[in-house]
Amino acid sequence: MADLGKRIGSLCLSWPGTTEDVKWGADHVFSVNGKMFVILPYESEKPWLSLKASSQAFADLVSTGHFSPAPYLARANWVMTKTPEDLDFSTLAELIRESYELVVAKLSKKAQRELGFNP
């Protein structure tokens, strides 16, 4: 998971306004303007990844059996996979980008413009 986590981290940090911090002991949290869009541990015996999804994508992802509702965050349409390494990286990257864009869409118009989005 360490290598995959670093690839995911590099991807997330390549987008405007993204920051990384460690919460809850060892979970790396990627946020845009202070709003989380990805949670993952870099070093863990039980690798996992959580991200925000649209309500339709939430249902679709959970129905695959590869994702489950994320603990404490499912009410906000967050999903979790305990085997992110089993997914193709391009698929992960697409899901993570969608998570980022969902969070950006909830920001103020001014914040969106500052990030280079045209609301």
Secondary structure, 3 states (H helix, E strand, C coil): CHHHHHHHHHHHHCCCCEEEEEECCCEEEEEECCEEEEEEECCCCCCCEEEECCHHHHHHHHHCCCCEECCCCHHHCEEEECCHHHCCHHHHHHHHHHHHHHHHHCCCHHHHHHCCCCC
